[in-house]
Amino acid sequence: MKKELTNKVFEYYHSIGVYDRIIFKEKINNKIEELEILKKEIENKSYIYNKQKENLVFSDGNLNSKIMLIGEAPGFNEEKLNKPFVGEAGQLLDKMLAAINILRDQVYITNVVNFRPPDNRKPTIQEIQLFRPLIEKHIEIIDPKVILLLGSTALESFFDKKYSITKIRGSWLQIKIKNKVYETIPTFHPAFLLRQADQKKFSWEDLKEFKKYIDNNNILNAKIN
């Protein structure tokens, strides 16, 4: 009798959405806590570039989004504002997203490396490998349904030197972390497009493919798992 009453109470609260809101709130809180723990782990890597933990550039966007963008490493402006993609490359990224009817606050953005390398140079293979477990953990926490890899460093972080960005961009690849597979598509980094404007036409094709997958799988409206 008691069990039957409990089930009826559960069904009632579930029907009016109270139970779902409670569970949703708990998951949000857990995600925030997990991200804070990860942030502290990444802060411990500040020694790699002789940085302070305050120089950490962690992420931007919607932590509940099922669309994740991963770039290379922060630059001067990003380090100054502690936010990825806020300089010229960031402005171009915003325009790229807008071209496929996606707003910045509808995605979650981070980098493979979360500290600015000296002279804005590309992270070395060794540096990428040091950060790899952390970006993988970052993906696990956000749990996206699709990932856009921006540039060769992001591509190398998950596939080493197996692919060339110029040859593989626009193709679907799978990132496997533990027992879960994440669909991803690589394209050129916005900073590269600022230097090589003639390559924008290729990124446009990649973005259209990316948006097609998002629409076909109703990802913009996907709820947190």
N, C-alpha and C positions, 0 to 999 in steps of 0.2 A: 504494500500500500504506500509506504514511504517512498519507495523507488519510483512508483508510478506518478506520485505527486511531484517528485523532483523533475521527472521527465516533462511533465506538463508545464511546470514553471520555466524550464529550459526552453521548451517550444514556444511559449508565450513571449519571452524576452527576445528570442531569436526572430520571431515573426515581426516584432516592432523595431528590430534593428539595434536594440540596446546591447545585446550580447556581442554582435558583430563589431559595434563601436568600441567596446571594451577590449576585445581581442586585437582590433586594429591599433588601438592606442598602445597596448602592451608591446606589439611588434615594433611600432615606431620608436618607443622608448628603448627597447632592446637594441635597435639598429643604431640609435644615437650613442648609446653606451659602447657598443662594439666599435663604432667609428672613433670615439674618444680614446679607446684603448689602442687602436691601430695608430692613431695620431701620435701617441706617446712613443710607440715602437719606432715610428719613422723619425721622431725627434732625436732618438738615440743614434741615428745615422748622420747627424749633422757634422760629425768629425771628418767625414769623407772629403768634404770641401772646405774644412776649417770654418764652418758656419756656426751661428748661434741657433738655438731652437726657434727663436723668433723669426728666423728667415724661412721657416717652413712654408711652403705653398701647398696646401692640402687639397682643396677641391672647391667647386662652385656648382650652383644649380640645385636641382630638386633631388634630394636623397631618396625620394620614393619613386623616382622615374625608373622605367624599365628600359630606358635608352641611355647607354653610357658612352662617353667619348673619352679616349685616352690619347694624350699627346706625348711629347718628348720630355721636356724639362722647362721650368720657368725661366724667363728672361729678366732683365732689369726691372721693367715696370711691374711684372708679376711679383717679384720679390718685394718690391716697395709696397705693394698693396695687399700682399699675401693672398692673391687670387689668380688662378690660371687664366690665360688668354684674355688679357686686358689691354695689351698694347695694339700695335697695328695688325698683328696676326689675329688677335682676338676680335678686332673689329671686322676683319674679313671673315672670320669664322661665324660671327653673328649674321653677316650678310648671306653666307652660304646656307646657314640653317633657315633663314627667312625665305630664301629662294625655294625651299621645299616646304614652306608653311609650318616651320617648327620654331618656337621661341626658345631662347636660352634657358628660361626657367622651366622648360618642359623636359630638359635633359640633365644628366649628371656628368660633370667634367672633372677630370684629374689628369695627372701625368705619370709616366713610368717612373721618373726620378722627381722627387719633390723639393730638391734644393737646386739653386742655380749653379751650374758648373762655372769655373773661372773663364772669363772672357766670352761667356755665352757659347762655349764650345760644345760639341756633341759629346754626350756621356760615352765613356769607354765601355767595351764589352764587360770588363770586370765590374764597373760601376752598375751597369744594367743588371748583371747577375746578382749583385748585392741587394738591389731593390726588388728583384723579381718575386721573392716570396711575399713581399709586402703588397705589391700590386695585385698579386693573385688573391691575397686575403681581402683586399679592397673590393675586388670583383665579387667574391663570395658574399660579402656583407651587403652590397648593393643588389646583387642577384639580378642583373639585367637580362632582358630577353634578346637584346641585340647590342653589339658593340661596334663603334666606328673607330678604327685605329688610324690616327693621324700621323703619317710620316714613317720613315724607315726605322727610327729608334723604337717606336711602339711596336712595329712589326717584328723587329729583331728580339724584343723582350720576350716574345712568346714563341717565336719560330727560329731563333738564332739567325744564322746566315743562309737558311734553307731557301728563302725567297728574296727576290729583288723587288722593291716597291714599284719600280717602273714596269715590271712584267706581271706582277700579281695584283696590282691595284684594280679594284672593281670586281674582284673574284671573292666568292664566299669561302671562308676558312672556318675551322672549328678550334676553339680553345678548350682544352679539357683540364679541369681543376678538380682533383680528387675523382669523384664519380659523376660529375656534372659537366655537360657540354654546353658551351656558349657560342652562338653564331656571331661571326664577326666579318667585317669587310674593311680592307685597308684602302686608304686613299692618300693623296699628297698632303703634307702639312701646310697650313695656310702661310707660314713663313716662307716656305719654298715657292709657293704660288706668287708671293710678292716679288720674288726675284726672277721667277720664270712665268710670267703672265700667260705665255702661249700654252701652258699646261692646264690652264683653268678649264678648258673644254673637256679634258679627260676627267677632272674632278667632278664636273657637272654631271657626266654620265654615271659616275660612282654614286653621287648623291641621289640621283633619280632611282637607281637600283636600291639604295638604302631605304628611301622613302616608300618605294613599292613594297618592300618586305614589311615595313612598319604598318602600312595600310592594310595589306593582306592579312596580317596577323593581329590587327586591332591593338597594336602595342601602346599607342598614345593613351588609350582608355583602359589599359590593363591596371588591375588593382595589385597592391602589395600582396605577396604570397604569405 
